[in-house]
């Protein structure tokens, strides 16, 4: 059976990267976290002092883009793909609340999105890729053979995000995380450039009450059914 492109979109902390990583491992596909790419731009600009108190000048952000080189490398010890920026493993740093509080605004910049989308399409040119984000099925890979749109109720999403942050030694309050997720939902769905939206042919996966294993098996069945139909 031939390789396909799998596009996974959805809200923050609804388990997109979890299922995407599991799928990539099961299928021996490349995994690309598009959200991590925008987080890297945010981290790079914060390090350069271009983002202060959630404010920035878009032209300065755009000017930095050629200096940012991104890649994803598989870690054989953790069995997951990790994000590298200019040769540095920034996987942990880009997951902080400080980055989360700024990334949605950075991702609204048209030139930033255009630059990231061009790179994402290069990553997926040979198929055999699982990519998650906000506009993968609707914009980056509109012809992807399988599109998922993931969601979960807000309480579940907040608790998942809290667990992730706590596991990395970053302790924040429930209400702070909830406010951040709701703000990101607002920004992502209302931005002018490639807003978060469900592609017409995307399959909705509400995983509020599903285990990781149940989600994986459900999507694997979708893939097998799709491949059998195509082949």
Secondary structure by P-SEA (a helix, b strand, c coil): cbbbbbbbbbcccccaaaaaaaaaaaacbbbbcaaaaaaaaaaaaaaacccccccccaaaaaaacccccccccccccccbbbbbccccccccccccaaaaacaaaaaacaaaaaaaaaaaaaacccccbbbbcccccccccccccbbbbbbbcaaaaaaaaaaaaaaacccccaaaaaaaaaaaaaaaaccccccccccccbbbbbcccccaaaaaaaaaaaaaaaaaaac
